[in-house]
Amino acid sequence: MSFKISKPQKEIQKAARDFAKGEFDKDLAFDMERAQKFPEDVRNKAAGLGFIGIHYPEEYYGAGLGILENVLLAEEFCKKDSSMGIGLMLSGFAAECILRFGTDSLKDRFLSGIASGEMLSGEAFTESVSGYDTGDIKTWAQKKEDAWIINGQKTLVTNGGKAGVYCVLCRTDPGSIGADGISMILAEGNSEGLLSVNPRDKLGMRMVSTSDLVFNNVKVPCSNLVGKQGKGVLQALAFYDEARILLSAMALGTARGAFLRALDYVRQRELFGKKLAGFQVTRHKLADMAMGINIAEHLVYEVAADFDSGRSDSGRIAMAGLSACQAAIDVSSEAIQLLGGYGYMAEYELERFYRDAKSMGIFLGNTGMMKDIIAKNIIEKIK
């Protein structure tokens, strides 16, 4: 049974498509991607139209809609331009931690600014030694009177050096072991003692800055604690599920954008007096590409709708993520092959779509980790 989106959702989809068509300039995208920057005027226009934080409540400059609507935006933006779409959709990365677990005061202070485009947000979870093992975090926060004092270093921080606020996982109980005693605390980007170092030059997703953060006696108010003390890892895991749905949608849009470019090319290109689209080998490639996209679409829309209905399932989300990211990699790679030498040229965009697709497959979490989540979910269900 195919997934049906509502008429209002179709209107949101069209609005996003029209915006991308009018604002995502191809030459500008080339320049910004090379410079590893995002055009701020495009972000400001998107924010003014309510595209950033569409799933935030209206009192925080959002539209009070759901994750499915956010997914539709991500797909349309990345279909038009993978790099610009990623840059827009990750401008509020990790703000969901504030939205889902923060106090009303924290939401008032930060969500409106993020949704209006006044600031970016980022997550500071990963450390160079522990990697994805959130239970091995060394960054610590000591409570002194009315403040937390944070010390440590985070690596591969999304929007690192650019964000106005970071969600930081810290060990608030120095004597704790594993995930126990780890909390999530907000640190503003301009905090004294907070330094952005080692900016990364990446294969793809180059419009989103990535750097390390060093915390040297960074003082933040006690009220910057997100949720309950000691529950930071559980909050981060919940956020990862939501983030993977968004990432799946970006991958889906990237796959669809690569497919449409390849389809347009083979319809026009002739070889030995015949359109490329007339050759069986080409048609079979197109069929395989379309199947991968349609399978991913069904899973992505389904997990987004389930999330909005309170039926979030980590295993299904991981399936959607793997399917969409693999579709993006496979389709963009095959699209390059269909264009031949032209596919390798930057002006045809497909090499950039492929680099972004490959980066999303890593950003999602390594394949083994995703399969572990899927397997755990399956095994628990058949007990």
Secondary structure as UniProt FT lines:
FT   HELIX           7..23
FT   HELIX           26..35
FT   HELIX           40..48
FT   TURN            49..50
FT   TURN            52..55
FT   HELIX           58..60
FT   HELIX           67..80
FT   HELIX           82..89
FT   TURN            90..91
FT   TURN            93..94
FT   HELIX           95..101
FT   HELIX           104..115
FT   TURN            116..117
FT   STRAND          121..124
FT   TURN            128..130
FT   HELIX           134..136
FT   STRAND          140..144
FT   TURN            145..146
FT   STRAND          147..158
FT   TURN            159..162
FT   STRAND          165..171
FT   TURN            174..175
FT   TURN            178..181
FT   STRAND          182..188
FT   TURN            189..190
FT   TURN            192..193
FT   STRAND          194..197
FT   TURN            206..207
FT   STRAND          210..221
FT   HELIX           222..224
FT   STRAND          225..226
FT   TURN            229..230
FT   HELIX           232..268
FT   STRAND          270..271
FT   TURN            272..273
FT   STRAND          274..275
FT   HELIX           276..278
FT   HELIX           280..308
FT   TURN            309..310
FT   HELIX           314..339
FT   HELIX           340..344
FT   HELIX           346..348
FT   HELIX           350..363
FT   HELIX           367..381
//
